């Protein structure tokens, strides 16, 4: 009897592993099938689609949303309990993915094509709020654990990391974060991007990918290393992008003529709203919410810094002790390691 226990246990482990592999293949296949059904329904029977399903179905948006969520949930189950993100972090990740889905694949997208201020809300969600919440979720390890192993190895390949390395330099990341917002707001660029379906999706997804690149770096809770940059640089990145966005918003708010005639040509969803008032509200959306989110990011970075300092081993250097005592006098916080 005693000799049969290891055999049964091994058989159980094999069965669980086999079930997990089958599930890892079956769920993505089911998601692709569901996407095909949504694509057909949105194309042939659009009136049947409820408001929370795709108005303009996009395979990139569908798979770019549902697959990471599936990999995340699967990765959570595979991670040891001690390595899993906390409940609030899990909620932040799922909420961030849901907000991006809500503006990309529902009837809100139609509204964003017919009012400038609604279009600005679209980009605030895609570039700021959604990626910000995803970054707070610290989902990278869970997603890597849940995705197929060959894909995870490919993403970690040195060619991929070398290609992304220049984009993750602090100055470059901050410049792209502000520069892409400014690029798509140039009237000569904004007009064709709104009437060309391909440019429209490139514009929206550049906002998503750039937002993820920036916020995942700024809100990384880890010290350097393994993080690429230190807390001070992350704080500078969060503050540095505030002022250019304020300038962009102010230029639109105080404009005295219609900068974006596209919304007149295509027909405004709210005809009672004048073009100048639409621009004023849109400029305020560019101006205020992003600046507030940068301030929140700064506070989060400072919180991560404080926790890292408290967790670090205490230095035996007498000069470091003097600096800690001086900081304690100014901040009112006891020196590191003090009761």
C-alpha positions in Angstrom: 0.0 0.0 0.0 2.8 2.4 0.9 4.5 1.9 -2.4 1.4 2.8 -4.3 1.2 6.4 -2.9 4.0 7.9 -5.0 2.6 6.3 -8.1 -0.8 7.7 -7.5 0.6 11.1 -6.7 2.7 11.1 -9.8 -0.3 10.2 -11.9 -2.3 13.0 -10.4 0.5 15.5 -11.1 0.7 14.2 -14.7 -3.1 14.5 -15.1 -3.1 18.1 -13.8 -0.2 19.0 -16.1 -2.0 17.5 -19.1 -5.2 19.3 -18.2 -3.3 22.6 -17.8 -1.7 22.2 -21.3 -5.1 21.4 -22.9 -6.6 24.4 -21.2 -3.8 26.6 -22.3 -4.6 25.7 -25.9 -8.4 25.4 -25.6 -9.0 28.9 -24.1 -7.1 30.9 -26.7 -8.8 28.9 -29.5 -12.2 29.7 -27.9 -11.2 33.4 -27.7 -10.3 33.4 -31.4 -13.7 31.7 -32.2 -15.5 34.3 -30.1 -13.7 37.1 -31.9 -14.7 35.6 -35.3 -18.3 35.6 -34.1 -18.1 39.2 -32.9 -16.4 40.2 -36.2 -19.2 38.6 -38.2 -22.0 40.1 -36.1 -20.5 43.6 -36.0 -20.2 43.5 -39.8 -23.5 41.9 -40.8 -25.8 42.6 -37.9 -24.5 45.7 -36.1 -27.9 46.6 -34.7 -27.8 43.4 -32.7 -24.7 44.4 -30.8 -25.2 45.8 -27.3 -23.4 48.9 -26.3 -20.6 47.1 -24.4 -19.6 45.0 -27.5 -17.5 46.2 -30.4 -18.9 49.0 -32.5 -16.0 48.7 -35.0 -14.5 45.3 -34.4 -10.7 45.1 -34.4 -8.8 41.8 -34.2 -5.8 43.7 -32.7 -7.9 45.3 -30.0 -9.7 42.0 -29.3 -6.7 39.8 -29.0 -4.7 42.6 -27.4 -7.2 42.7 -24.6 -8.5 39.2 -24.0 -5.2 37.3 -24.4 -3.2 39.3 -21.8 -6.2 39.0 -19.4 -6.3 35.2 -19.9 -2.5 34.9 -19.5 -2.7 37.0 -16.4 -5.4 34.9 -14.8 -3.6 31.7 -15.8 -0.3 33.1 -14.5 -1.8 34.0 -11.1 -2.9 30.4 -10.7 0.6 29.2 -11.6 2.5 31.6 -9.4 3.3 30.7 -5.8 1.0 32.5 -3.4 3.9 34.6 -2.0 4.8 36.0 -5.5 1.2 36.9 -6.6 0.2 40.6 -6.8 -2.1 41.8 -4.1 -5.8 41.9 -4.5 -5.8 45.7 -5.1 -3.1 45.2 -7.7 -5.1 42.5 -9.5 -8.1 44.8 -9.4 -6.1 47.7 -10.9 -4.8 45.5 -13.8 -8.3 44.2 -14.7 -9.8 47.7 -14.3 -7.1 49.2 -16.6 -7.8 46.6 -19.3 -11.5 47.1 -18.9 -11.3 50.9 -19.3 -9.2 50.5 -22.5 -11.7 48.0 -23.8 -14.5 50.3 -22.9 -13.3 53.1 -25.2 -11.8 51.0 -28.0 -14.4 48.4 -28.6 -17.8 49.9 -27.6 -20.1 52.5 -29.1 -18.0 55.2 -27.3 -15.6 55.0 -30.2 -18.3 56.4 -32.5 -18.8 59.3 -30.1 -15.1 60.0 -30.0 -15.1 60.3 -33.8 -17.7 63.1 -33.7 -16.7 65.4 -30.8 -13.2 66.7 -30.1 -13.6 66.7 -26.3 -14.8 63.1 -26.4 -11.8 62.2 -28.6 -9.5 63.7 -25.9 -11.2 61.6 -23.2 -10.5 58.6 -25.5 -6.8 59.4 -25.5 -6.6 60.2 -21.8 -8.0 56.7 -21.1 -5.7 55.0 -23.7 -2.5 57.0 -22.9 -2.9 57.7 -19.2 -5.7 56.1 -17.1 -5.7 52.6 -18.6 -1.9 52.1 -18.8 -1.5 53.7 -15.4 -3.8 51.2 -13.8 -2.2 48.3 -15.7 1.2 49.5 -14.4 -0.1 49.6 -10.9 -1.1 46.0 -11.3 2.6 44.8 -11.6 1.3 42.2 -14.0 4.5 41.4 -15.9 5.5 38.2 -14.2 2.0 36.8 -14.0 1.5 37.4 -17.8 4.9 35.9 -18.6 4.1 32.8 -16.5 0.7 32.4 -18.1 1.6 32.9 -21.8 3.0 30.0 -24.0 6.6 29.3 -23.1 8.0 29.9 -26.7 6.3 33.3 -26.8 7.7 34.2 -23.3 11.2 33.1 -24.5 10.9 35.2 -27.6 9.9 38.3 -25.7 13.0 37.9 -23.5 15.3 37.3 -26.4 18.3 39.6 -26.5 17.3 41.0 -29.9 13.9 42.1 -28.5 15.4 43.6 -25.4 18.1 45.4 -27.4 15.4 46.8 -29.8 13.4 48.1 -26.8 16.4 49.5 -24.9 16.6 52.9 -26.6 12.8 53.4 -26.1 13.2 52.8 -22.4 15.8 55.4 -21.8 14.3 58.0 -19.4 14.6 61.0 -21.7 13.4 59.1 -24.8 10.5 57.6 -22.9 9.4 61.0 -21.6 9.9 62.7 -25.0 7.8 60.1 -26.7 5.1 60.3 -24.0 4.6 64.0 -24.7 5.7 64.0 -28.4 3.1 61.5 -29.6 0.3 63.4 -27.9 1.5 66.6 -29.7 2.0 64.8 -33.0 -1.6 63.5 -33.3 -2.9 67.0 -32.3 -1.2 68.8 -35.2 -4.1 69.8 -37.4 -2.4 68.6 -40.5 -1.9 65.2 -38.9 -5.1 65.0 -36.9 -7.4 65.4 -39.9 -6.1 62.5 -42.0 -5.8 60.3 -39.0 -9.5 60.8 -38.3 -10.7 60.0 -41.9 -8.3 57.2 -42.6 -9.3 54.0 -40.8 -5.8 52.6 -40.7 -4.2 55.9 -39.4 -7.0 56.1 -36.8 -6.1 52.7 -35.3 -2.4 53.5 -35.5 -3.0 56.7 -33.6 -5.0 54.9 -30.9 -2.7 52.0 -30.4 0.4 54.2 -30.4 -1.3 55.9 -27.4 -1.8 52.5 -25.6 1.7 51.2 -26.3 3.5 54.4 -25.4 1.4 54.8 -22.2 2.4 51.3 -21.1 6.0 51.9 -21.9 6.1 55.1 -19.8 3.9 54.2 -16.8 5.3 50.7 -16.3 8.7 52.3 -16.0 7.7 55.2 -13.8 5.5 53.0 -11.4 7.8 50.1 -11.1 8.0 49.5 -7.4 11.4 47.8 -7.5 14.7 49.5 -6.7 17.5 49.8 -9.2 18.5 47.1 -10.0 16.5 45.2 -11.1 14.6 48.3 -12.3 16.2 50.1 -15.1 16.2 53.6 -13.5 16.3 54.8 -9.9 13.4 56.4 -8.0 14.8 59.9 -8.5 14.8 59.5 -12.3 11.3 58.1 -12.2 10.1 61.1 -10.1 11.7 63.4 -12.6 10.0 61.6 -15.5 6.6 62.0 -13.8 7.1 65.7 -13.2 8.8 66.5 -16.5 5.9 65.5 -18.6 3.5 67.8 -16.8 4.6 71.2 -18.2 4.6 70.3 -22.0 1.1 68.9 -21.7 -0.1 72.0 -19.9 1.4 74.1 -22.8 -0.4 71.9 -25.4 -3.7 72.1 -23.6 -3.4 75.9 -23.1 -2.7 76.5 -26.8 -5.9 74.7 -27.6 -7.9 76.3 -24.8 -7.0 79.9 -25.8 -7.3 79.4 -29.5 -9.7 81.9 -31.1 -10.5 79.9 -34.2 -11.6 76.4 -35.1 -8.4 74.3 -35.2 -10.0 71.0 -36.0 -12.6 71.4 -38.8 -12.9 67.7 -39.2 -15.6 67.5 -36.6 -17.7 70.0 -38.6 -17.3 68.0 -41.8 -18.2 64.7 -40.3 -21.1 66.1 -38.2 -20.9 66.7 -34.5 -22.8 64.4 -32.1 -23.8 67.4 -30.0 -24.6 70.1 -32.6 -25.5 72.6 -29.8 -21.9 72.6 -28.7 -19.9 75.2 -30.7 -16.5 74.3 -32.2 -14.7 76.8 -29.9 -16.4 75.5 -26.8 -15.7 71.9 -27.9 -12.0 72.9 -28.2 -12.0 74.6 -24.9 -13.3 71.5 -23.1 -10.9 69.3 -25.1 -7.9 71.5 -24.2 -8.9 71.4 -20.5 -9.0 67.6 -20.7 -5.4 67.6 -22.2 -4.3 70.1 -19.5 -5.8 69.0 -16.2 -6.3 65.2 -15.9 -2.8 64.2 -17.2 -1.2 66.7 -14.8 -3.1 65.3 -11.9 -2.1 61.8 -12.8 1.6 62.8 -12.9 1.2 64.2 -9.4 -0.3 61.0 -8.2 2.5 59.1 -9.9 5.1 61.3 -8.1 3.4 60.4 -4.8 3.5 56.7 -5.6 7.2 56.9 -6.6 8.0 58.6 -3.3 6.1 55.9 -1.4 8.1 53.2 -3.2 11.3 55.1 -2.3 10.3 55.3 1.4 9.5 51.6 1.5 12.8 50.7 -0.2 14.7 52.7 2.3 12.9 51.1 5.2 13.6 47.6 3.8 17.3 48.3 3.0 19.9 47.1 5.5 21.2 49.9 7.8 24.6 51.3 6.8 27.4 51.3 9.3 29.0 54.4 7.8 28.9 57.2 10.5 28.4 59.8 7.8 25.2 57.9 6.6 24.0 57.9 10.2 24.5 61.6 10.5 22.5 62.1 7.3 19.7 59.9 8.6 19.6 61.9 11.8 19.5 65.2 9.9 16.7 63.8 7.7 14.8 62.7 10.8 14.9 66.2 12.2 13.5 67.7 9.0 10.9 65.0 8.3 9.9 64.0 11.8 10.4 60.4 10.9 12.6 58.2 13.1 16.0 57.1 11.6 16.1 53.9 9.7 16.1 50.9 12.1 15.0 53.0 15.1 12.1 51.8 17.3 
